[in-house]
Amino acid sequence: MLLFNIIFSCFIMLFTSCGSDFNALDANAYVLTAEQDAASEQWQEYLFNHLSKRSAKKGLISRSEGDEHVAANQKQIHVEIAPDLNNDYCIQHTKEKLHIRVKTKAIATWMSYQLIESLGQVKKEINTDDLPPAIIKFNNQCKDFDFVYREPHYAPNTNKEYAALLGTNNLDSEWGIWGHNITRILQDAPGIWAEVDGKITQEQYCFSSDSLYNQLKIYIQDNFSDKPEEGMKFMIAPNDNLLSCTCDRCQATGNTDKNAAPAVVLLINKLAKEFRQHQFFTIRYHSVNEPPAYEFEDNAGLFFSTIELPKITDLKDNSSFQSLIDEIEAWKSKTKTIYLWDYASNFDDYLTPLPSLSVLKAQLQGFKKEGVEGVFLNASGYDYSSFDDLKTYVAAALMINTELDIHTLTRAYFKKLYPKSHQLLADYYLQMEDDFAKKAKPYSLYAGFSEVKTSYFDADKFLSFNKALQSILPKTKGFEREALEKLLAAFRYTSLQIAYNKGTGTGGAFEVVNQHVRPNHAANTLIKQLKKDVDHGIIKRYKEADGELNDYLAQWTAYSEKLQKPNQLRPEQLLTALSNENDVLDKSVLADGVLGFSNDFHQGWLTANKQLTLVLEAGALSQKKTMQLRFLKNNRHKYAAPSRVAILQAGKPVFQTDINDVQEGESVYTLSIPLDGLKADVVSEIKISSSNAQLSRLGLDEVQVFN
């Protein structure tokens, strides 16, 4: 019976020899043949040209019109584009012939490079040094990609040719409108603006407006083809806020003051009917939050934002994940096309290494299980981020097959493209992934360095790794050298952040000279090196919003000009920092002797909403004459100077001031408080409050006291 099963298994493997590994592609020569149709023959031509360019051996690659021209000592590679194929691709491999069938031209391009790289592994005459490792084996199989839409939005994937090689989608080549960007297309006209609480507002659109529809229609007609094979994708999304139009027409569609989905979906359905060659989407996000009463057109669909989903590997008993799945289920009856707008970066720090791949794999597996068909992975986009080339490769592979192993992919990638440093790079990155997975805590999508170092980042391991990597750099060349120079430039930013957070302590960035705090020699060296990197175009930004490294470096350069006196308040004398909800805040930045950067609320600032109470121990103000409090002003992020500051001792106010003289245009407000009337041996409470309705945040960087 066992023998019968073995024979039967061999039979169903299309007569391949059981026990022979026909995944091995080695042969004396290769002959490319194709199915006799235009698309397949074009693929044959493409594959022949690219293999020929890469081959150093004459006669290694040839092409033929049929099987009869293939010699006995040659391996035939037969290619076929079959739109009616039941799977995305099928491979049949015997000793003499490799037959590859794919469903689309895009898959053919991806498969070409899988094959070229695989051939390069067995034939050194075929140069594939620039190609990432193949992720499939050329054995007998028929497979579907795990996701239909696959876009890891890192900088490498913004290159259209590289995206095609990886088998991923590319925003710039496939989308006529993306994200919240209809505002770039629409012109001011009567009726296009939303009505909210009975008033017209230009912060949101009326999606039942005929004028709005006509502008979108004309834009599509004038700028895009009407050929089905040249179809594009369009995202019709409200502005990035919670406002929903409740004019009579929008209410008639089903809109409420908290849900704009009915009018938005009716609009994209109208466009979808008008332009059947294109696809139209909106986003389940903010004001689009509950399914409408009607279904989407066949060429319309929905992106789900996962912004509320914690970045954690454990999905079991995860209430946030279950809530997302419940919402997806609610929309499934309305549209057959559901993709995810997922996230895979710390958008406030692109450069400090982030272990995101283990989380990505776990969540992709969860998404696939629930029937999600596509993923746009919002990452660092057009900006460089540390290890973004590795992450692009691994994310692309996981979107094709979520079962692939991250360790195997990572080591293969580094070994192929970083021949001198691969062991060091892989060991460090994978250890970081493993350590973070064990913590079972999510990373934040918007975290400053103070949070980063307590979440996923080990400064000591990083500094050791950074030093070892610098020692390897002189031994490298080509792509590896260029990539490591960019990575080490990013690491100079992270090294500065580590030093900044250590303040005037050991390994810190600051020293006291002539009774003034200033950056020390080590910090100034890093500043100069990073400035050189920026000037040479190696690296430009460190975060998504207001992230120019030149602005960051300007804060460092200007620090010496502040003429900051050393703070005489010791950290242990500041007992507590409480928010208006009596939540205990991290007070460490308030007496570390280091001032915050005015261009970044994460850099040295403590944040509280509306009210902040500080408690100083008895004796903290002994023999002190002046206190200075520095507050951040930033309209975009809703930071403002306080309205009132009071100091209480034994429950009674001993100092109080209302603040009305705040000058416009300045990014920091400094309040000086005389300490003459305070008792030195009594606990002091500093109560800070804001009554500004529009600007709700208080940012304080240091409680400074001086003789």
C-alpha positions in Angstrom: 0.0 0.0 0.0 2.8 2.4 0.9 4.5 1.6 -2.5 1.2 2.4 -4.3 0.9 5.8 -2.5 4.4 6.7 -3.5 3.8 5.7 -7.2 0.5 7.6 -7.2 2.1 10.7 -5.7 4.7 10.6 -8.4 2.0 10.2 -11.0 0.1 13.3 -9.9 3.3 15.3 -10.0 3.0 15.2 -13.8 5.3 12.3 -14.3 8.3 14.0 -12.6 10.9 11.5 -11.4 10.2 10.9 -7.7 13.4 11.6 -5.7 14.9 13.9 -8.4 15.1 17.6 -7.6 13.9 19.3 -10.7 13.9 22.6 -8.8 17.6 22.5 -9.8 17.9 24.7 -12.8 21.5 23.9 -13.9 21.9 23.0 -17.5 24.5 23.4 -20.3 22.3 25.8 -22.1 18.8 27.2 -22.1 16.3 27.6 -25.0 13.4 29.9 -24.5 10.1 29.0 -26.2 6.7 30.5 -25.9 3.0 29.7 -26.6 2.0 30.9 -30.0 0.2 34.1 -29.0 1.3 37.7 -29.0 1.5 38.2 -25.2 3.5 35.0 -24.6 5.9 35.8 -27.4 6.4 39.3 -26.0 7.3 37.7 -22.7 9.7 35.3 -24.4 11.4 38.3 -26.1 11.6 40.2 -22.8 13.1 37.3 -21.0 15.6 36.6 -23.8 16.8 40.2 -24.0 17.3 40.5 -20.2 19.0 37.1 -19.8 21.2 37.8 -22.8 22.4 41.2 -21.4 23.3 39.5 -18.1 25.0 36.4 -19.7 28.8 36.4 -20.1 28.8 33.1 -22.0 27.9 33.1 -25.7 25.3 30.6 -26.6 24.1 30.0 -23.0 20.7 31.6 -23.8 18.9 31.1 -27.1 15.3 31.1 -28.3 13.2 28.9 -30.5 9.7 28.7 -32.0 9.1 25.1 -31.0 10.2 22.0 -29.1 11.8 20.4 -32.2 14.7 22.9 -32.0 15.7 22.0 -28.5 18.8 19.8 -28.3 19.1 16.9 -25.8 21.7 18.7 -23.7 19.6 21.9 -23.4 16.9 22.8 -20.9 13.8 24.3 -22.5 12.1 27.1 -20.7 8.6 27.5 -22.1 6.6 30.6 -21.1 2.9 31.3 -21.4 0.6 34.2 -20.4 -2.8 32.6 -19.9 -5.6 35.0 -18.7 -7.9 32.1 -18.1 -5.5 30.3 -15.7 -7.1 29.3 -12.5 -4.1 30.5 -10.4 -1.8 33.4 -10.6 1.0 31.2 -11.8 1.7 27.5 -12.5 5.1 25.8 -12.9 5.7 22.3 -14.3 9.3 21.2 -14.2 10.8 18.1 -15.7 14.4 17.2 -16.4 14.2 18.6 -19.9 11.6 21.3 -19.7 10.5 24.1 -17.4 7.0 25.3 -18.3 5.8 28.5 -16.7 2.3 29.8 -17.0 1.1 33.1 -15.5 -2.2 35.0 -15.6 -1.0 38.6 -16.4 1.8 40.6 -17.9 2.6 42.0 -14.5 3.1 38.6 -13.0 5.2 37.7 -16.1 7.6 40.5 -15.3 7.9 39.4 -11.6 8.3 35.8 -12.7 11.1 36.8 -15.1 13.2 38.2 -12.4 12.5 35.2 -10.1 13.8 33.0 -12.9 16.8 35.2 -13.8 17.9 35.4 -10.2 17.4 31.7 -9.7 19.4 30.9 -12.8 22.2 33.2 -11.6 22.5 31.0 -8.5 23.4 28.0 -10.5 25.1 29.7 -13.5 27.8 32.2 -12.5 27.9 33.3 -16.1 24.6 35.1 -15.5 25.2 38.3 -13.5 22.4 38.9 -10.9 24.4 40.8 -8.3 21.9 43.7 -8.4 18.8 41.5 -7.9 17.3 40.6 -4.6 17.0 36.8 -3.9 14.2 34.9 -5.5 11.4 33.9 -3.1 10.0 30.9 -5.0 11.4 27.5 -6.0 10.9 26.3 -9.6 9.3 23.0 -8.7 5.8 21.8 -9.7 3.2 24.1 -8.2 0.2 26.2 -8.9 -0.1 29.3 -6.6 -2.1 32.4 -5.9 -0.6 35.5 -4.4 -2.0 36.0 -0.9 -3.1 39.6 -1.7 -4.3 41.1 -5.0 -3.0 44.6 -4.2 0.5 44.7 -2.7 2.3 48.0 -2.0 5.0 48.4 0.7 5.3 52.2 0.5 9.0 52.6 1.3 11.4 54.6 -0.9 12.7 51.6 -2.9 9.2 50.7 -4.0 8.6 54.2 -5.4 10.9 53.2 -8.2 8.4 51.8 -10.8 10.9 49.3 -12.3 11.9 47.9 -9.0 8.3 47.6 -7.9 7.6 45.6 -11.1 10.6 43.4 -10.3 9.2 42.7 -6.8 5.7 42.1 -8.0 4.3 45.0 -6.1 1.9 47.8 -6.9 3.2 51.4 -7.4 1.2 54.4 -6.3 2.7 56.8 -8.9 2.0 54.6 -11.9 -1.5 53.2 -10.9 -3.4 56.0 -9.2 -4.9 59.1 -10.8 -6.0 60.4 -7.4 -4.6 59.1 -4.1 -5.3 59.7 -0.5 -7.0 62.9 0.6 -5.9 64.7 -2.5 -9.1 65.7 -4.4 -8.4 69.1 -2.9 -5.6 69.4 -5.5 -8.0 69.0 -8.3 -11.1 70.8 -7.2 -11.6 74.5 -7.8 -13.8 76.7 -5.6 -17.3 76.7 -7.0 -20.9 77.1 -5.7 -22.2 74.0 -4.0 -18.9 72.0 -3.5 -18.5 72.9 0.2 -20.0 71.0 3.1 -22.8 72.3 5.3 -22.1 71.6 8.9 -24.4 72.7 11.7 -26.2 74.8 9.2 -23.1 76.7 8.0 -21.0 76.3 4.9 -17.4 75.3 5.7 -14.4 75.0 3.3 -12.8 72.4 5.6 -14.9 69.6 3.9 -16.8 68.8 0.7 -20.4 68.2 -0.2 -20.2 64.8 -1.9 -23.7 65.1 -3.3 -22.7 68.2 -5.2 -23.2 68.2 -9.0 -20.4 70.7 -9.4 -18.0 68.5 -7.4 -18.9 65.4 -9.6 -18.5 67.4 -12.8 -15.1 68.7 -11.9 -13.9 65.1 -11.1 -15.5 63.8 -14.3 -13.8 66.4 -16.5 -10.4 65.8 -14.7 -10.6 62.1 -15.5 -11.8 62.6 -19.1 -9.0 65.1 -19.8 -6.1 63.3 -18.2 -6.6 59.5 -18.5 -7.2 57.0 -21.3 -10.5 55.4 -22.1 -8.8 52.1 -23.1 -9.7 49.2 -20.7 -6.1 48.0 -20.7 -5.0 51.5 -19.4 -7.4 51.7 -16.5 -6.3 53.6 -13.4 -7.4 53.8 -9.8 -8.9 56.8 -8.1 -9.4 57.5 -4.4 -12.3 59.8 -3.6 -11.8 60.5 0.1 -13.1 63.4 2.3 -10.6 65.8 3.8 -8.7 64.4 6.8 -11.2 65.5 9.5 -14.4 64.3 11.2 -16.8 66.7 9.4 -19.8 65.4 7.5 -22.0 67.4 5.2 -25.6 67.5 6.3 -27.2 69.6 3.6 -30.6 68.5 2.4 -29.2 66.5 -0.5 -26.5 64.7 1.6 -29.1 63.9 4.3 -31.3 62.5 1.6 -28.5 60.0 0.7 -28.3 58.9 4.3 -25.6 61.2 5.7 -25.6 62.1 9.4 -23.5 64.6 11.2 -21.1 61.7 12.1 -21.1 59.7 8.8 -20.5 60.9 5.3 -20.2 57.4 3.8 -23.6 57.5 2.0 -22.9 60.6 -0.1 -19.3 59.5 -0.7 -20.2 56.0 -1.9 -23.0 57.4 -4.2 -20.4 59.7 -5.8 -17.9 57.0 -6.4 -20.6 54.7 -7.8 -21.6 57.5 -10.2 -18.0 57.8 -11.4 -17.6 54.0 -11.6 -20.6 53.8 -13.9 -19.3 56.6 -16.1 -15.8 55.2 -16.3 -16.0 51.4 -16.4 -12.3 51.1 -17.4 -11.2 52.6 -14.1 -11.5 51.6 -10.4 -12.8 53.9 -7.7 -12.2 53.7 -3.9 -12.8 55.6 -0.7 -11.4 55.2 2.8 -13.0 53.9 5.9 -11.5 56.6 8.0 -12.8 59.6 10.1 -16.1 60.7 8.5 -16.6 57.6 6.4 -17.3 55.1 9.2 -20.6 53.2 8.7 -21.8 51.2 5.7 -24.4 52.9 3.5 -27.7 51.3 2.6 -26.6 50.4 -0.9 -23.8 48.4 -2.6 -20.7 49.5 -4.4 -20.4 49.2 -8.1 -18.2 46.2 -9.3 -15.3 48.6 -10.1 -15.5 50.4 -6.8 -14.1 49.4 -3.4 -13.0 50.4 0.0 -9.7 50.9 1.8 -9.8 50.3 5.6 -7.5 52.3 7.7 -5.8 50.3 10.5 -4.7 53.4 12.4 -6.4 52.2 15.6 -4.9 48.7 15.4 -2.0 48.3 17.9 1.3 47.1 16.3 1.6 43.8 18.1 2.3 40.2 17.0 -0.3 38.6 19.2 -3.8 38.7 17.6 -5.4 36.2 19.9 -7.9 37.8 22.2 -6.9 41.2 20.7 -10.0 43.4 21.0 -8.8 46.0 18.6 -8.1 43.4 15.9 -11.6 41.8 16.5 -13.2 45.3 16.2 -11.5 45.8 12.9 -12.6 42.4 11.6 -16.2 43.1 12.8 -16.2 46.3 10.9 -14.8 44.6 7.8 -17.6 42.0 8.0 -20.2 44.8 8.2 -18.9 46.3 4.9 -18.5 43.0 3.0 -22.1 42.9 2.0 -21.6 46.3 0.3 -18.4 45.7 -1.6 -16.5 42.8 -2.9 -13.2 44.7 -2.9 -11.8 45.5 0.5 -8.2 46.6 0.9 -6.3 47.8 3.9 -4.4 51.1 4.5 -1.9 49.7 7.0 1.0 51.3 8.7 4.6 50.3 9.3 6.7 53.2 10.5 7.3 55.5 13.4 6.3 58.6 11.4 8.1 60.9 13.9 11.4 59.0 13.6 12.3 57.4 10.3 15.9 56.9 11.1 16.1 55.0 14.4 15.9 51.3 13.6 12.4 50.0 14.0 11.6 46.2 14.2 8.4 46.1 12.2 8.5 42.9 10.2 7.3 40.4 12.8 4.3 42.5 13.5 3.7 42.8 9.7 3.8 39.1 9.1 1.4 38.3 12.0 -1.1 40.9 11.0 -0.9 40.0 7.2 -1.7 36.5 8.2 -4.7 37.7 10.2 -5.9 40.0 7.4 -5.6 37.2 4.8 -7.6 34.8 7.0 -10.4 37.4 7.2 -10.7 37.8 3.4 -8.8 41.1 2.9 -7.6 41.2 -0.7 -5.1 44.0 -0.7 -2.7 46.0 1.5 -1.2 49.4 1.0 1.5 49.6 3.6 2.0 53.2 4.6 5.6 53.6 5.6 8.3 56.2 5.0 7.3 56.7 1.4 9.7 58.8 -0.6 11.9 59.5 2.4 14.8 57.2 3.5 14.3 55.1 6.6 16.8 52.7 8.2 16.7 49.3 6.7 14.0 50.3 4.2 15.5 48.2 1.4 15.3 45.1 3.5 11.8 45.9 4.6 10.6 46.6 1.1 11.9 43.2 0.0 10.5 41.2 3.0 7.2 43.1 3.0 6.8 42.4 -0.8 7.6 38.7 -0.2 5.1 38.4 2.7 2.3 40.0 0.7 2.8 37.3 -1.9 3.2 34.5 0.6 2.5 35.3 4.3 4.0 31.9 5.3 7.6 32.9 4.3 10.1 33.0 7.1 11.4 36.5 8.1 14.8 35.1 9.3 15.4 33.3 6.1 14.4 36.2 3.9 16.5 38.7 5.9 19.6 36.6 5.9 19.3 35.8 2.2 18.8 39.5 1.3 21.7 40.7 3.4 24.0 37.9 2.2 23.2 38.6 -1.5 23.5 42.4 -1.4 25.8 43.1 1.6 28.6 40.5 1.1 31.0 42.0 3.7 28.6 43.1 6.4 25.7 40.7 6.0 26.4 38.7 9.2 26.6 41.8 11.4 23.5 43.4 9.8 21.3 40.3 10.0 22.3 39.4 13.5 21.5 42.9 14.8 18.3 43.4 12.9 16.8 39.9 13.7 17.8 40.2 17.3 15.9 43.5 17.5 12.9 41.8 15.9 13.0 38.9 18.3 13.5 41.1 21.4 10.5 43.3 20.4 8.3 40.3 19.7 9.0 39.0 23.2 7.9 42.2 24.8 4.4 41.7 23.4 3.8 45.5 23.5 2.9 47.7 20.5 5.2 50.3 19.0 3.7 53.8 18.5 3.2 55.2 15.0 4.1 58.7 16.3 6.8 58.4 19.0 9.5 60.7 20.1 12.9 59.4 21.2 12.0 59.3 24.9 9.2 56.8 24.0 11.3 55.0 21.4 14.1 54.1 23.9 11.5 52.5 26.3 9.7 50.7 23.5 11.7 49.0 20.8 15.1 50.5 21.0 18.2 49.4 23.0 20.7 52.3 22.9 23.7 50.2 24.2 23.2 47.5 21.6 22.8 50.1 18.9 26.0 52.0 19.8 28.0 48.7 19.8 26.5 47.7 16.4 27.1 51.2 14.9 30.8 51.1 15.9 31.2 47.6 14.4 29.5 48.7 11.2 31.7 51.7 10.8 34.8 49.5 11.0 33.5 47.3 8.1 32.6 50.3 5.8 36.1 50.7 4.4 36.1 47.1 3.2 32.9 47.5 1.1 32.2 48.8 -2.4 29.5 49.3 -4.9 25.9 49.0 -3.7 26.9 47.8 -0.3 29.2 50.8 0.3 26.5 53.3 -0.9 23.8 51.7 1.2 25.9 51.5 4.3 26.9 55.2 4.0 23.2 56.1 4.0 22.5 53.8 6.9 25.4 55.2 8.9 24.2 58.8 8.1 20.9 57.8 9.6 22.7 56.4 12.6 24.4 59.7 13.2 21.0 61.2 13.8 20.1 58.4 16.3 23.5 58.8 18.0 22.8 62.5 18.5 19.4 61.6 19.9 21.0 59.2 22.4 23.5 61.8 23.4 20.8 64.5 23.7 18.7 62.3 26.0 21.8 61.7 28.3 22.1 65.5 28.6 25.2 66.6 30.6 25.8 63.0 32.0 28.2 60.4 30.8 27.8 59.9 27.0 25.7 63.0 26.8 25.8 65.8 24.3 26.3 68.7 26.6 28.9 70.2 28.8 29.1 73.3 31.1 31.8 75.8 30.1 32.1 79.3 31.7 28.8 78.7 33.5 26.9 78.1 30.2 25.5 74.8 28.8 26.6 74.0 25.2 27.0 71.0 22.9 30.3 69.2 23.6 33.1 68.1 21.2 31.6 64.7 20.5 28.2 66.2 19.7 29.7 68.9 17.5 31.6 66.2 15.5 28.4 64.3 14.9 26.6 67.5 13.9 29.3 68.4 11.4 29.2 64.8 9.9 25.5 64.8 9.6 25.5 68.2 8.0 27.9 66.9 5.5 25.6 64.0 4.8 22.7 66.3 4.2 24.7 68.7 2.0 25.8 65.8 -0.1 22.2 64.6 -0.5 22.8 61.3 1.2 20.0 61.9 3.6 17.4 64.7 4.0 14.6 64.0 6.5 14.1 62.3 9.8 10.3 62.3 10.1 7.1 62.8 8.1 5.9 66.3 9.1 8.4 69.2 9.3 11.2 66.7 9.2 14.0 68.5 7.4 17.3 67.5 8.9 18.7 71.0 8.2 16.1 72.4 10.6 17.0 69.8 13.2 20.7 70.6 12.8 19.9 74.3 13.0 18.5 73.7 16.5 21.8 72.1 17.5 23.9 74.9 16.0 21.8 77.6 17.8 22.0 75.9 21.1 25.3 77.6 22.1 23.8 81.0 21.3 21.1 80.4 24.0 23.6 81.3 26.7 21.8 78.8 29.0 22.8 78.8 32.6 23.1 75.4 34.4 19.8 74.5 36.1 20.2 74.5 39.9 17.1 72.4 40.4 18.2 68.8 40.9 16.0 66.1 39.3 15.1 64.5 42.6 13.7 67.8 43.9 11.0 67.8 41.3 8.7 65.3 43.0 5.7 65.0 40.7 4.2 66.2 37.4 0.5 65.7 37.1 -1.9 66.3 34.2 -5.4 67.8 34.7 -6.7 64.2 35.1 -4.1 63.7 37.9 -2.3 61.3 35.7 1.4 61.1 36.6 3.6 62.3 33.7 7.2 61.6 32.9 9.0 64.5 34.7 12.5 63.5 33.6 12.8 66.2 30.9 11.8 69.0 33.3 15.1 69.0 35.3 17.6 67.3 33.1 19.4 70.5 32.4 18.6 70.4 28.6 16.3 72.8 26.7 13.8 71.5 24.1 14.0 72.1 20.4 11.4 74.6 19.3 10.8 72.9 16.0 9.8 69.5 17.4 7.5 68.9 20.4 9.0 65.5 20.9 12.5 66.9 21.5 12.8 67.7 25.2 9.2 68.7 25.9 6.7 67.4 28.4 3.1 67.6 27.0 -0.1 68.1 29.0 -3.6 69.0 28.0 -4.9 72.3 29.4 -3.6 71.9 33.0 -0.3 70.8 34.6 0.7 70.6 38.3 4.3 70.4 39.4 5.3 69.6 43.0 8.7 70.6 44.3 10.1 69.2 47.6 10.7 71.4 50.6 14.0 73.2 50.2 14.1 73.0 46.4 13.9 76.8 46.2 16.2 77.5 49.1 18.5 80.5 48.4 17.1 80.7 44.8 16.1 84.0 43.3 14.5 83.2 40.0 12.5 80.5 38.3 12.2 80.2 34.5 9.5 78.2 32.7 9.8 77.7 28.9 6.6 76.9 27.0 6.3 75.7 23.4 4.2 77.6 20.9 3.1 75.6 17.8 -0.3 76.3 16.2 -0.2 73.3 13.9 0.1 70.9 16.9 -2.1 73.1 19.2 0.7 74.1 21.6 0.3 77.6 23.3 1.6 79.6 26.2 -0.5 79.1 29.3 -3.1 81.6 30.4 -2.2 81.4 34.1 0.6 80.3 36.3 0.4 80.1 40.1 2.6 78.9 42.9 1.0 77.6 46.1 2.6 76.8 49.4 0.5 75.1 52.2 -2.5 75.4 49.8 -2.2 79.2 49.6 -1.1 81.1 46.5 2.2 82.9 46.9 2.5 83.9 43.3 0.0 84.2 40.4 0.1 85.8 37.0 -2.3 85.9 34.0 -0.4 85.8 30.7 -1.7 88.1 28.0 1.4 89.6 26.5 2.5 86.6 24.3 4.1 87.8 21.1 3.1 86.3 17.8 5.7 84.6 15.6 7.9 83.3 18.5 8.1 79.5 18.9 8.9 79.6 22.7 7.4 81.7 25.5 9.6 82.1 28.6 8.1 83.1 31.9 10.4 84.5 34.7 9.1 84.2 38.2 10.8 86.0 41.2 11.1 83.8 44.2 11.5 86.5 46.8 8.2 85.9 48.6 8.4 82.1 48.8 9.3 80.1 51.9 12.4 77.9 51.3 11.4 75.0 53.6 7.9 74.4 52.3 6.6 72.1 49.5 5.7 74.2 46.4 3.0 73.5 43.9 3.2 75.1 40.5 -0.2 75.2 38.8 -0.2 75.9 35.1 -3.4 76.2 33.0 -4.7 77.3 29.6 -8.1 78.7 28.7 -7.3 78.8 24.9 -10.2 76.9 23.2 -8.3 76.4 19.9 -4.9 75.6 21.3 -5.3 72.8 23.9 -1.8 71.7 24.7 0.9 72.8 27.1 4.5 72.0 26.3 7.1 72.6 29.0 10.8 71.8 28.6 12.6 72.8 31.8 11.8 74.1 35.3 14.9 76.2 35.8 15.9 77.9 39.1 18.9 80.2 39.6 20.6 82.0 42.5 
